[in-house]
Amino acid sequence: MKLLHGETVQVRTMGAGSEDEGGNVVIAFSDPVSVDDVLVAPGPCADITDSERPNGAKIRWTCYLPKSFTDDLRGAQVSVR
C-alpha cells in the first residue's frame, strides 16, 4: 500500500555538447524521460540575486524523485505539470 502518491514529471539530463563556429561549447540535453511518483512541493520564494553566482539556478519546485531514478541530475531540466 502506498502512503503518498506523486505525479509524473519529465527529466532532460545534460550531456556532452558540440562546439559552434566560435569554439564555444553548446550544451545538449537528452530526450525527456518520464519519471512517475515524484513528490512535488513549491520551492523557496527568493531568487538568487548574488552577482558572485552568475550561473545560479532559479528554483520554482522541489522534486523528490524515487530512489529507482539513478541518472545524474547535475544541470538537468525537470518539467512539472
VENBELDA-V917307 format. One record per residue. N is the residue number from 0. RES is the residue in one small letter. PSI is psi in radians with two decimals (none if undefined). OMEGA is omega in whole degrees, 0 to 359 (999 if undefined). Layout:
# VENBELDA-V917307
n->{N N}
res->{RES RES}
psi->{PSI PSI}
omega->{OMEGA OMEGA}
This chain:
# VENBELDA-V917307
n->{0 1 2 3 4 5 6 7 8 9 10 11 12 13 14 15 16 17 18 19 20 21 22 23 24 25 26 27 28 29 30 31 32 33 34 35 36 37 38 39 40 41 42 43 44 45 46 47 48 49 50 51 52 53 54 55 56 57 58 59 60 61 62 63 64 65 66 67 68 69 70 71 72 73 74 75 76 77 78 79 80}
res->{m k l l h g e t v q v r t m g a g s e d e g g n v v i a f s d p v s v d d v l v a p g p c a d i t d s e r p n g a k i r w t c y l p k s f t d d l r g a q v s v r}
psi->{2.27 2.36 -0.64 2.37 2.15 -2.96 3.00 2.30 2.84 2.25 2.23 2.00 2.65 2.35 -3.09 2.27 -3.05 -3.13 2.52 -3.03 -0.50 0.02 0.13 2.47 2.26 2.11 2.37 2.49 2.63 2.96 2.61 2.44 2.26 2.29 2.13 2.81 0.78 2.24 2.22 2.29 2.65 2.50 -3.03 2.69 -0.40 2.44 2.81 2.15 0.03 2.11 -0.22 -0.22 1.25 -0.36 0.30 2.55 2.57 2.19 2.04 -0.43 2.63 2.13 2.23 1.72 2.65 2.70 -0.39 -0.27 1.98 0.09 2.74 2.20 0.04 2.08 0.10 2.76 2.26 2.17 2.17 2.35 none}
omega->{178 177 181 178 179 178 180 176 177 181 175 181 181 180 179 181 178 177 176 184 181 180 178 180 177 183 179 178 178 172 181 176 178 177 182 176 175 176 185 178 177 179 179 183 184 174 177 179 183 181 178 182 184 181 180 181 173 181 179 181 169 183 177 182 179 180 181 177 188 179 177 183 180 180 183 174 180 179 181 177 999}
